[in-house]
């Protein structure tokens, strides 16, 4: 159960958290790269976890969030989704609103 505690703590301690392959500066897959681009376009800081260097998280996060693929974007403790959902939200303007609100909440917390 220890790894689930770690995941829970990461999600609770970061209002905007991306589980991805690689890092924002060096994404290791196209889906992670597109998700990072959409997030960076929002202009707010976000935390990330490289699942390639954290195999235990990579193995267990899909069970924790009931979402089978990566990347995974979590905002204010809620799973937003993966690349397709994030890029669709970015195109509609929803992502920027969500991220700005989460970042503002983080500043006042």
MDAnalysis code that builds the backbone (N, CA, C; Angstrom):
import MDAnalysis as mda
import numpy as np

u = mda.Universe.empty(327, n_residues=109, atom_resindex=np.repeat(np.arange(109), 3), trajectory=True)
u.add_TopologyAttr("name", ["N", "CA", "C"] * 109)
u.add_TopologyAttr("resid", np.arange(1, 110))
u.add_TopologyAttr("resname", ["UNK", "UNK", "UNK", "UNK", "UNK", "UNK", "UNK", "UNK", "UNK", "UNK", "UNK", "UNK", "UNK", "UNK", "UNK", "UNK", "UNK", "UNK", "UNK", "UNK", "UNK", "UNK", "UNK", "UNK", "UNK", "UNK", "UNK", "UNK", "UNK", "UNK", "UNK", "UNK", "UNK", "UNK", "UNK", "UNK", "UNK", "UNK", "UNK", "UNK", "UNK", "UNK", "UNK", "UNK", "UNK", "UNK", "UNK", "UNK", "UNK", "UNK", "UNK", "UNK", "UNK", "UNK", "UNK", "UNK", "UNK", "UNK", "UNK", "UNK", "UNK", "UNK", "UNK", "UNK", "UNK", "UNK", "UNK", "UNK", "UNK", "UNK", "UNK", "UNK", "UNK", "UNK", "UNK", "UNK", "UNK", "UNK", "UNK", "UNK", "UNK", "UNK", "UNK", "UNK", "UNK", "UNK", "UNK", "UNK", "UNK", "UNK", "UNK", "UNK", "UNK", "UNK", "UNK", "UNK", "UNK", "UNK", "UNK", "UNK", "UNK", "UNK", "UNK", "UNK", "UNK", "UNK", "UNK", "UNK", "UNK"])
u.atoms.positions = np.array([
    [0.821, -1.211, 0.000],
    [0.000, 0.000, 0.000],
    [0.857, 1.266, 0.000],
    [2.144, 1.129, 0.293],
    [3.014, 2.292, 0.413],
    [3.035, 3.165, -0.847],
    [3.050, 2.540, -2.021],
    [3.116, 3.313, -3.261],
    [1.834, 4.121, -3.459],
    [0.690, 3.581, -3.024],
    [-0.563, 4.329, -3.138],
    [-0.543, 5.552, -2.229],
    [0.104, 5.425, -1.063],
    [0.258, 6.579, -0.165],
    [1.117, 7.650, -0.819],
    [2.172, 7.228, -1.492],
    [3.055, 8.168, -2.194],
    [2.288, 8.906, -3.288],
    [1.535, 8.166, -4.091],
    [0.754, 8.777, -5.176],
    [-0.261, 9.757, -4.594],
    [-0.958, 9.338, -3.561],
    [-1.979, 10.187, -2.933],
    [-1.338, 11.485, -2.433],
    [-0.178, 11.352, -1.794],
    [0.536, 12.518, -1.272],
    [0.954, 13.462, -2.406],
    [1.466, 12.912, -3.499],
    [1.874, 13.738, -4.637],
    [0.681, 14.523, -5.180],
    [-0.449, 13.851, -5.313],
    [-1.647, 14.482, -5.875],
    [-2.182, 15.552, -4.920],
    [-2.170, 15.257, -3.628],
    [-2.685, 16.218, -2.640],
    [-1.776, 17.433, -2.493],
    [-0.466, 17.237, -2.660],
    [0.487, 18.331, -2.419],
    [0.769, 19.200, -3.639],
    [0.206, 18.851, -4.787],
    [0.437, 19.621, -6.014],
    [-0.905, 19.892, -6.677],
    [-1.304, 21.154, -6.726],
    [-2.623, 21.446, -7.298],
    [-2.654, 21.172, -8.806],
    [-1.501, 21.232, -9.470],
    [-1.419, 20.894, -10.896],
    [-0.264, 19.901, -11.046],
    [-0.602, 18.662, -11.368],
    [0.399, 17.594, -11.415],
    [0.225, 16.762, -12.678],
    [1.319, 16.586, -13.388],
    [1.306, 15.776, -14.608],
    [2.201, 14.561, -14.422],
    [1.604, 13.390, -14.565],
    [2.386, 12.150, -14.626],
    [2.672, 11.924, -16.096],
    [3.944, 11.859, -16.451],
    [4.320, 11.811, -17.865],
    [5.549, 10.951, -18.085],
    [5.839, 10.693, -19.352],
    [7.064, 9.991, -19.729],
    [8.102, 11.047, -20.054],
    [9.148, 11.105, -19.216],
    [10.187, 12.109, -19.391],
    [9.903, 13.326, -18.540],
    [10.445, 14.471, -18.986],
    [10.266, 15.732, -18.262],
    [9.685, 16.764, -19.225],
    [9.160, 17.877, -18.698],
    [8.619, 18.893, -19.604],
    [9.634, 19.372, -20.649],
    [10.909, 19.432, -20.285],
    [11.943, 19.859, -21.233],
    [12.376, 18.742, -22.169],
    [12.160, 17.498, -21.766],
    [12.570, 16.337, -22.568],
    [11.498, 15.252, -22.517],
    [10.317, 15.509, -23.083],
    [9.279, 14.470, -23.078],
    [9.764, 13.241, -23.848],
    [9.389, 12.066, -23.360],
    [9.858, 10.822, -23.976],
    [8.800, 10.147, -24.841],
    [7.673, 10.826, -25.063],
    [6.686, 10.304, -26.018],
    [5.861, 11.470, -26.552],
    [5.263, 11.274, -27.707],
    [4.495, 12.331, -28.353],
    [3.292, 12.782, -27.544],
    [2.634, 11.842, -26.856],
    [1.463, 12.203, -26.064],
    [1.866, 13.109, -24.899],
    [2.972, 12.760, -24.239],
    [3.465, 13.605, -23.148],
    [3.872, 14.976, -23.685],
    [4.510, 14.994, -24.848],
    [4.954, 16.266, -25.440],
    [3.758, 17.179, -25.733],
    [2.701, 16.623, -26.315],
    [1.522, 17.433, -26.638],
    [0.828, 17.946, -25.375],
    [0.781, 17.096, -24.359],
    [0.144, 17.490, -23.108],
    [0.935, 18.610, -22.439],
    [2.255, 18.480, -22.430],
    [3.116, 19.519, -21.852],
    [2.935, 20.842, -22.603],
    [2.883, 20.785, -23.931],
    [2.688, 22.013, -24.717],
    [1.391, 22.704, -24.331],
    [0.322, 21.936, -24.190],
    [-0.974, 22.502, -23.824],
    [-0.911, 23.129, -22.430],
    [-0.241, 22.440, -21.504],
    [-0.115, 22.966, -20.137],
    [0.751, 24.223, -20.101],
    [1.879, 24.191, -20.799],
    [2.793, 25.341, -20.798],
    [2.132, 26.568, -21.422],
    [1.246, 26.358, -22.382],
    [0.550, 27.473, -23.022],
    [-0.356, 28.207, -22.028],
    [-0.698, 27.546, -20.931],
    [-1.537, 28.172, -19.900],
    [-0.731, 29.170, -19.063],
    [0.593, 29.060, -19.119],
    [1.453, 30.030, -18.458],
    [1.588, 29.881, -16.954],
    [1.196, 28.748, -16.404],
    [1.315, 28.536, -14.960],
    [2.299, 27.408, -14.687],
    [2.894, 27.460, -13.499],
    [3.817, 26.398, -13.100],
    [3.026, 25.140, -12.767],
    [3.632, 24.003, -13.028],
    [3.006, 22.728, -12.671],
    [4.084, 21.740, -12.271],
    [3.691, 20.796, -11.446],
    [4.608, 19.740, -11.019],
    [4.474, 18.565, -11.985],
    [5.508, 17.749, -12.030],
    [5.434, 16.557, -12.873],
    [6.174, 15.415, -12.195],
    [5.804, 14.219, -12.577],
    [6.500, 13.009, -12.146],
    [6.822, 12.218, -13.406],
    [8.105, 11.898, -13.566],
    [8.554, 11.086, -14.704],
    [8.304, 9.621, -14.361],
    [7.321, 9.027, -14.999],
    [6.982, 7.637, -14.683],
    [8.030, 6.651, -15.193],
    [8.863, 7.071, -16.140],
    [9.913, 6.177, -16.648],
    [10.986, 5.952, -15.585],
    [11.237, 6.968, -14.759],
    [12.230, 6.796, -13.699],
    [11.567, 6.398, -12.375],
    [10.257, 6.189, -12.400],
    [9.512, 5.737, -11.222],
    [8.625, 4.547, -11.609],
    [9.243, 3.380, -11.852],
    [8.473, 2.238, -12.362],
    [7.336, 1.796, -11.433],
    [7.499, 1.983, -10.130],
    [6.430, 1.588, -9.206],
    [5.196, 2.465, -9.393],
    [5.429, 3.754, -9.598],
    [4.314, 4.663, -9.862],
    [3.702, 4.316, -11.216],
    [4.544, 4.063, -12.193],
    [4.049, 3.703, -13.528],
    [3.152, 2.472, -13.463],
    [3.526, 1.510, -12.633],
    [2.761, 0.268, -12.530],
    [1.458, 0.447, -11.752],
    [1.443, 1.341, -10.777],
    [0.304, 1.428, -9.868],
    [-0.635, 2.598, -10.096],
    [-0.181, 3.671, -10.724],
    [-1.050, 4.832, -10.937],
    [-2.310, 4.484, -11.738],
    [-2.220, 3.650, -12.788],
    [-3.459, 3.302, -13.505],
    [-4.521, 2.682, -12.590],
    [-4.095, 1.904, -11.591],
    [-5.049, 1.326, -10.640],
    [-5.598, 2.413, -9.725],
    [-4.734, 3.306, -9.295],
    [-5.133, 4.369, -8.366],
    [-6.188, 5.278, -8.995],
    [-5.938, 5.728, -10.215],
    [-6.838, 6.671, -10.855],
    [-7.859, 6.035, -11.781],
    [-7.790, 4.696, -11.908],
    [-8.675, 3.975, -12.818],
    [-8.579, 4.553, -14.239],
    [-7.347, 4.849, -14.652],
    [-7.075, 5.395, -15.987],
    [-5.851, 4.665, -16.512],
    [-5.955, 3.943, -17.631],
    [-4.902, 3.008, -18.022],
    [-3.667, 3.609, -18.694],
    [-3.758, 4.835, -19.188],
    [-2.664, 5.345, -20.024],
    [-1.978, 6.561, -19.411],
    [-0.858, 6.925, -20.027],
    [-0.100, 8.120, -19.641],
    [0.025, 9.010, -20.858],
    [0.145, 10.295, -20.691],
    [0.219, 11.050, -19.436],
    [-1.132, 11.116, -18.720],
    [-1.065, 11.534, -17.460],
    [-2.261, 11.786, -16.660],
    [-2.116, 13.156, -16.015],
    [-3.108, 13.995, -16.217],
    [-3.122, 15.319, -15.593],
    [-4.095, 15.303, -14.424],
    [-3.593, 15.715, -13.267],
    [-4.404, 15.829, -12.055],
    [-4.440, 17.295, -11.647],
    [-5.622, 17.820, -11.395],
    [-5.779, 19.212, -10.971],
    [-6.668, 19.229, -9.733],
    [-6.156, 19.846, -8.691],
    [-6.879, 19.931, -7.412],
    [-7.387, 18.565, -6.951],
    [-6.527, 17.555, -7.069],
    [-6.857, 16.229, -6.577],
    [-7.755, 15.404, -7.470],
    [-8.155, 15.951, -8.612],
    [-9.059, 15.244, -9.527],
    [-8.318, 14.884, -10.812],
    [-8.557, 13.687, -11.305],
    [-7.988, 13.287, -12.585],
    [-8.736, 14.003, -13.703],
    [-8.008, 14.794, -14.472],
    [-8.600, 15.484, -15.621],
    [-8.651, 14.530, -16.806],
    [-7.536, 13.862, -17.069],
    [-7.488, 12.897, -18.167],
    [-6.122, 12.854, -18.803],
    [-6.099, 12.297, -20.008],
    [-4.857, 12.126, -20.739],
    [-4.720, 13.128, -21.862],
    [-3.865, 12.805, -22.800],
    [-3.494, 13.717, -23.883],
    [-4.692, 14.222, -24.680],
    [-5.565, 13.318, -25.123],
    [-6.697, 13.733, -25.960],
    [-7.614, 14.701, -25.227],
    [-7.930, 14.385, -23.981],
    [-8.817, 15.250, -23.197],
    [-8.149, 16.600, -22.949],
    [-6.882, 16.581, -22.569],
    [-6.164, 17.833, -22.279],
    [-6.068, 18.707, -23.528],
    [-5.750, 18.114, -24.687],
    [-5.625, 18.930, -25.896],
    [-6.994, 19.455, -26.343],
    [-8.046, 18.660, -26.191],
    [-9.394, 19.154, -26.512],
    [-9.770, 20.315, -25.594],
    [-9.453, 20.177, -24.311],
    [-9.756, 21.252, -23.354],
    [-8.950, 22.508, -23.682],
    [-7.722, 22.322, -24.139],
    [-6.880, 23.470, -24.503],
    [-7.490, 24.200, -25.702],
    [-7.965, 23.437, -26.680],
    [-8.550, 24.042, -27.880],
    [-9.830, 24.811, -27.561],
    [-10.608, 24.330, -26.591],
    [-11.881, 24.980, -26.256],
    [-11.699, 26.124, -25.249],
    [-10.489, 26.226, -24.650],
    [-10.251, 27.264, -23.654],
    [-10.524, 26.803, -22.228],
    [-11.104, 25.610, -22.084],
    [-11.420, 25.079, -20.749],
    [-10.167, 24.844, -19.914],
    [-9.103, 24.355, -20.562],
    [-7.890, 24.005, -19.824],
    [-7.294, 25.239, -19.164],
    [-7.197, 26.330, -19.910],
    [-6.605, 27.542, -19.355],
    [-7.383, 28.015, -18.128],
    [-8.714, 28.001, -18.199],
    [-9.549, 28.403, -17.068],
    [-9.272, 27.511, -15.864],
    [-9.263, 26.200, -16.082],
    [-9.026, 25.239, -15.009],
    [-7.654, 25.456, -14.369],
    [-6.627, 25.607, -15.198],
    [-5.257, 25.755, -14.704],
    [-5.087, 27.090, -13.970],
    [-5.628, 28.166, -14.524],
    [-5.517, 29.485, -13.872],
    [-6.188, 29.445, -12.499],
    [-7.377, 28.841, -12.419],
    [-8.087, 28.741, -11.141],
    [-7.296, 27.923, -10.130],
    [-6.729, 26.814, -10.584],
    [-5.938, 25.952, -9.697],
    [-4.698, 26.682, -9.204],
    [-4.044, 27.429, -10.106],
    [-2.839, 28.180, -9.732],
    [-3.197, 29.306, -8.765],
    [-4.328, 29.966, -8.983],
    [-4.763, 31.036, -8.075],
    [-5.075, 30.476, -6.703],
    [-5.718, 29.314, -6.664],
    [-6.021, 28.662, -5.398],
    [-4.771, 28.254, -4.652],
    [-3.762, 27.864, -5.412],
    [-2.480, 27.456, -4.849],
    [-1.790, 28.651, -4.204],
    [-1.905, 29.809, -4.830],
    [-1.244, 31.014, -4.314],
    [-1.850, 31.471, -3.006],
    [-3.164, 31.252, -2.833],
    [-3.818, 31.695, -1.607],
    [-3.781, 30.653, -0.510],
    [-3.431, 29.435, -0.869],
    [-3.429, 28.352, 0.130],
    [-2.243, 28.459, 1.074],
])
